[in-house]
Amino acid sequence: MKRMRTRIDSDVENLERVHQETGWTPGRAHIRPTPEGVERKVSFLEVLLREYEDESDFILSDVFGVATEAGESGRKRADRAVLVGSNAKHLVPNHFPYATPPGTHHFVLWYAVGREHLTDLQINKDVIALLKQRLSHDRFDVVWYENPKMTVPSIFHVQVFWREEPLA
């Protein structure tokens, strides 16, 4: 089977079509967290918003390692200016993974730069390079897409789904 390493359209009908062809990519039934994941997400966000000014401050701190200080509200605020001009990017497991097919992993690739500074080709190269680095091999299939309903739209990121290829 041909290796798959590309962007896919996030339209639900397209996701389902690709899932039917591959069996491992997310389809209609795989683009939302599990019911347990939804409960965890709601609880997590409630706690997070008591501690941080907003979700982006948490991502800047947790993913990019940006230091925080207390804002006017007393909650943590990250200094966004630290990342100005940075090409930092981080591929991390999704905190609230979708209910993907068995063997499929759900990660997020976060960028310090906005979408306007990236091409699909560059994102694809980044996804592949960071996954190779993480796995220490290149025996994997991977697809990614931009979520049209981003939880944290102020920090550009893409949803990444991958699986290791079975050894022959």
BELJORA-V951584 format. One record per residue. N is the residue number from 1. PHI is phi in whole degrees, 0 to 359 (* if undefined). OMEGA is omega in whole degrees, -180 to 180 (* if undefined). Layout:
N_PHI_OMEGA + N_PHI_OMEGA
This chain:
1_*_-180 + 2_292_178 + 3_294_-179 + 4_246_-179 + 5_211_-172 + 6_199_170 + 7_284_172 + 8_234_179 + 9_289_-177 + 10_276_175 + 11_301_-174 + 12_303_180 + 13_295_178 + 14_293_178 + 15_303_-180 + 16_295_179 + 17_300_-180 + 18_295_178 + 19_299_179 + 20_298_179 + 21_284_-173 + 22_257_-176 + 23_83_-176 + 24_244_180 + 25_285_-179 + 26_291_175 + 27_247_-178 + 28_308_-176 + 29_276_-172 + 30_237_-174 + 31_248_175 + 32_221_176 + 33_297_174 + 34_298_176 + 35_306_178 + 36_294_179 + 37_295_177 + 38_297_178 + 39_298_179 + 40_298_-179 + 41_296_180 + 42_299_180 + 43_296_-179 + 44_298_-179 + 45_295_177 + 46_298_179 + 47_292_-179 + 48_303_-177 + 49_285_171 + 50_279_-176 + 51_261_-177 + 52_246_177 + 53_302_176 + 54_202_-176 + 55_299_-178 + 56_295_177 + 57_296_177 + 58_296_-179 + 59_298_179 + 60_301_180 + 61_284_-174 + 62_289_-175 + 63_271_-175 + 64_264_178 + 65_74_179 + 66_288_179 + 67_294_178 + 68_240_172 + 69_217_-179 + 70_290_176 + 71_275_-179 + 72_301_-178 + 73_280_-176 + 74_93_178 + 75_273_-178 + 76_294_178 + 77_226_179 + 78_270_179 + 79_276_-178 + 80_300_-177 + 81_299_-179 + 82_302_-176 + 83_266_179 + 84_300_-179 + 85_81_-179 + 86_276_173 + 87_253_-179 + 88_299_176 + 89_209_-177 + 90_220_176 + 91_258_-175 + 92_226_175 + 93_301_177 + 94_295_178 + 95_299_-177 + 96_228_-174 + 97_297_176 + 98_289_178 + 99_281_-174 + 100_279_176 + 101_301_179 + 102_306_179 + 103_88_179 + 104_262_-180 + 105_256_-179 + 106_243_179 + 107_240_174 + 108_230_174 + 109_255_-179 + 110_261_179 + 111_241_173 + 112_281_179 + 113_260_179 + 114_280_-179 + 115_305_-177 + 116_297_180 + 117_262_-174 + 118_232_172 + 119_256_175 + 120_300_180 + 121_299_180 + 122_295_178 + 123_300_-180 + 124_299_178 + 125_298_180 + 126_296_180 + 127_303_-177 + 128_295_-178 + 129_297_-179 + 130_291_177 + 131_289_175 + 132_302_-180 + 133_298_-177 + 134_294_-175 + 135_269_-175 + 136_61_173 + 137_197_-179 + 138_237_179 + 139_266_-179 + 140_207_169 + 141_251_-180 + 142_208_172 + 143_228_180 + 144_213_173 + 145_205_174 + 146_274_179 + 147_285_180 + 148_290_179 + 149_238_-177 + 150_294_174 + 151_289_-179 + 152_235_-176 + 153_290_-178 + 154_283_176 + 155_235_-175 + 156_296_178 + 157_203_177 + 158_231_175 + 159_276_-177 + 160_237_180 + 161_236_-177 + 162_215_174 + 163_214_175 + 164_281_178 + 165_286_177 + 166_297_176 + 167_290_-178 + 168_287_*
